[in-house]
Amino acid sequence: MGDQLRTLRAEAGLSLRDLAAQTGLSATLLSQVERGVREPSLKTLRALSTVFGPSTASLFHGQSPLTAHHSRPGERSRLVMPKGHVQYERLTPGNGQLEVLLGTLEPGQSSGEEQWSHVAVECAYVISGTVTVHLADQRFELQAGEALTFDAARPHRYTNTGTEAATYLASVTPPTP
């Protein structure tokens, strides 16, 4: 991922400091991501998407076309969130066409403080517990086995107001940081 970020930055003619100024991220953090020392958080990826737009999805592209991707527990990349927010494991390699994330929400946690939107179609499938999807001014309580597919251009977020952990799959096409 770091090499692809470095390439995007170079193609845009930006120094680390320039990119830091445009994203509100520190040059140190960006350098660590480029060197592979640190995995970018979802917040970092969203900030990068403000500069690189759809090109940000290329950060997940492999060097060769996808023929098969075997995803194993403990070996998946994680999207690190602030404390009190959803934790994601990336189930797909991020080939630019589809992203599937395994989300875990502890009681009281959410996917973020505010609803956000992006250009994609998103589907949430609840595996266990209850996940509330706030979609613009609507609210959907999803129980285990239920799914909701929606236009992600509408502001949305996920919450767990229950008393037990909730797990769900979030499928997004095209992937959006």
Helices and strands as residue ranges (DSSP letters): H 2-11, H 16-23, H 27-34, H 42-52, G 53-60, E 78-79, E 87-90, E 99-105, E 121-128, E 130-135, E 138-143, E 147-151, E 156-159, E 166-173
